[in-house]
Amino acid sequence: MMRAILAACLLCLSVAAFAGQPDAFIAGLAALKAGDNSAALADFRLAAQQGDARAQGMLGTYYAGGQGVPQDYAKALKWNRLAAHQGQALAQYDLGTMYDNGQGVPQDYAKAVKWYRLSARQGFTDAQNNLAAMYYNGQGVPQDYGKALKWYRLAAQQGDAEAQYNLGVMYDKGQGVPQDYGEAAKWYRFAAQQGDGDAQSNLGAMYASGQGVPQNYVEAYKWRVLSKATLNPGSDDYKITDTAMSALATGMTPAQIAQAQQEASAWWAAHHKDAH
């Protein structure tokens, strides 16, 4: 949840200061950066009461997640709605999420789509991804793979791993676009390089079959190893991945398996430097 609040702060910093004493909001950001959550909350509440949409959106995030305050969807709805009506993209996304999940309001996919779209048009990647999913699944709108592709692509081009994976799936299956394994592998790779386990699994499968990429069992095994590391032992996906790796290993030499494991370990170390 704190990650979401810090991400909200970064978004807010990109917006010009509102008129009408923006100092309370800035003070809230400073307090949050310093780790003083209570002071930050007090400053955000003051700024929100003065009509600052950024602060209103922050309060919505706090109450929705129960960060520093008891979780309260009614209050989250109140503050998100105020900020959303002022055009605050994060609040519009959060409001869409609340309608999508029925949090504080009756579940309403059509209203979720409305708010996702307003946020997505401002370039908010999470909203673009969710709007794409609504079109993909036909929730709140008629199912439309073409529009799903459009919004997944916009989010994917901004580097959103989930959207990159979903775009890969659409090329893989030929949904809304002619089937293109090369494009599927391209987008799976982008997402896989960001640590998306599903994309790593699918990229591994493509290397194993030689679809969209030259067949390469070492690469296939490497990506399967990395995907497996993201799964909970005992889960169905874990068992499926384990079975796929065992089948793959039957066509590999011990040296190839060792090479794949070494490459997977090197990739993991390079992408998790902060964990050391």
N, C-alpha and C positions, 0 to 999 in steps of 0.2 A: 504493500500500500504506500509506504514512504517513497518507493520508486515512482509510483504514479504521481504523487504530489510534487516530487522534484521535477518530473517531466512536465507537469503543468506549469511549474515556475519558469522553466526554460521557454515554454510557449508564450507565457505572459511577458517575458522580457523582450520578446520580439515585437510586441505591440506598443505603439506610442502611448505615453502616459495620458490617462484620462484627465479632463478638466475637473476641478473641484477637489482640491487637497488630495493628490495622489500619494502624499508622504506616508500615510498609514500603510498602504500596500507595500511600498518600498521597504518600510521598516519591517513589515512582516516577512518579506523575502530575506532580509538581512538576518532576522532572528532565526528563520528556518535554516539558513546556511550555517549559522552558529550552533545549531542543534537545540535551540530553545523553542520547543514545539508549543508550549503554553503561551509564550509571548507572541509567537507568530500567529497563533489562532486568535488572540485578542486583537492584534493589529488588523488581521484580515476581516474580522467581524466589524471593526470600526469602519474600515474602508468600504465594506459591503453595504453597511447602513447609509453610507454617504453616496451610494449609487455606483461604485466602481465595479464594473462587470467582471474584471479579472478576479477581484476579491470574492465576489459573489460565486463565481465558478469554483474558486478554491474552497470556499465553505461547503459547496455542494459535494466536492470530492472528499472533504473531511468527514462529513456526515454519512455519505454513502459507504465509506470504508470503515467507519468507526475509529478513525485515527485521532487520538487525543480527546475524543468526545464519544458518548454512547452512540452506536450506530442508529441512525434515525432517517429512514427513507423519506418520511414526510418533509423533514427539514431539508434534506438533500434535494428533493423535488422543488421545494420553494425557491432555494437559492439558484439551482441550475436553471429553472424556468426564467427567473429574473435576468440572469446573465445571458441565456440563450436568446431572449427577446431583444437584447442589445447587440446581438450578432457575435457573441463570444463563441468561437469554434469548439473549444474544449467542452463548454457547457452544453452546446447543441449535441455534441457526441454523447456526453454523459446522459442527457435527457433522452436521447434515442435509445441508449442502453437500458434505461429504466423502463421505458415502454416495451422494449424488446423482451425483457426478462420479467416484467410484471412486478417491479420493485417500487412500492409506494403508490402504484396506480394499477388498474386492471391491465393485463397484457394486451397490447394493441400494436400489431405489426405495421399497420398503415401509418400510425403516428411515429413509430420508430423509424420507418423509411423517410418520413418527412424531415425529421431532425437529423438523421444521418446524411441526407442529401444536402441540407443547408451547410452542415459542417464539411462534408466532402468537397463541396464546391469552393471552399476556402483552402483546400489542399491538405486537410487534416487526414493523415494516412489511415489511422484506425477507423475513421468514419468511412473512408473510401473502401476499405477492406470489408467492413460490415455491410455497407450498402451493396457491394458486389455479391456478398453471401445471400442477401435478401433476394436479389434478382436470380441468383443461381438456384435457390431453393423454392422460389415462388412464394415468399412470405411477405404479405403486405402489398405485393405487386404481382402481376402475371409473370410466370417464369420466363426469363429472357437471357439466354446465354451470351448474346451479343453485348448486352449492357453489363452483364456480370464481367465479361472479358474486359470491357472498357475500364471499369472501376478497379478491377484487380491490376490491370496494367499501370494505371496511374499511381497506385500505391506501390507497386513493385518497382517502378522506375525511381521512386523516392527511397528505395532501399528496404522496404518493409518485407521481412523474411516470410511471414505468413502469406502475404499476397504473392510473393515470388513463387512459393510452393504451389499455391492454388492456381496461378497462371500456368505453371508447369503441368498440373493435372489436366487443365483444359486443353492444352496442346497435345498431351499424352492421349487423351480420350477423343479428341476431335470435337469438342463441345464449343460451339460458337465460332469455330475456326477450323480450317482443314487440319486433319491429324498431321502432326509434324514432330517426330521423335527428337529431331535435332534441337528444335526450339524448346521442347519439354526438358531435355537434358540441360540446356543452357540455363533455364530458370530454376530447375532443381539444384544445379550447381551453385547459383547465387545464394539460394536459401541454405543449402548445405554448408556453405562456407561460413554462414552466420550461426551454425549450430542447430539448425532445424532438423530434428530427428527423423521426421517423416520424409523430408527431402533427401536426407542422407540415405535412408532406406531405399527410396525410389531410384536414386542415382546409382546406388549399388546394384539394383536389379537391372538397370539399363546396361551397365558395364558387363554384367553376367550374361545377358542375352545378346549384347551387341546392337541394341536399338538406339539409334541417335548418336552413338559413340562407338569407336572400335572396341570389339570385345576384349576385355582385360580382366582376368580373374583376380589379379593382385589389387587393382583399383576397386573391384566389386567387393572383395573381402574387407578392404580397408574401410569403405563407407558403411558396410554392414556392422563392423566392429564399433564404429563411432555412433551409429544409430542405436545399437544395443545398449550403449553406455547411457543413453538418455531415457531408457525404459525401466519400469519397475520390475525387478525379478519376480517371476510368478505370474505376471500379466500375460494375457493371450498374445499381445504383440511381441512380448519378449520371447515367448515360446516359438512363435512363427519365425522370428528373426533367427533364433538359435537353430531351428530346423533348416532354414535357408542357408545358413553358414555351414552347417554340417554337409549339406548336399553339395555346396560349392567346393568344400575342402576335398571332396572325393576326386575332383579333377585337377587338384593342385599338388605340387611337390611340397615337402616340408620346408624347403628354402623359400618358396613363394609365400607360404603362410606366414613364416617368420618375417619376411620382408613387409607384408601387408600389416602385420601387427606393429612392426617398428614404425612404419609410416603413419599409422593411426596414432601411435603414442606421440610421435613428433608433432603431428597436427594438433593433438589435444594440448600438448605443452605450449605450443605457440599461440593457441587461442584462449588459454586460461592462465596467462601470466599473472594476473591479479590474485589468483588462488594460491600462489606460492609465496 
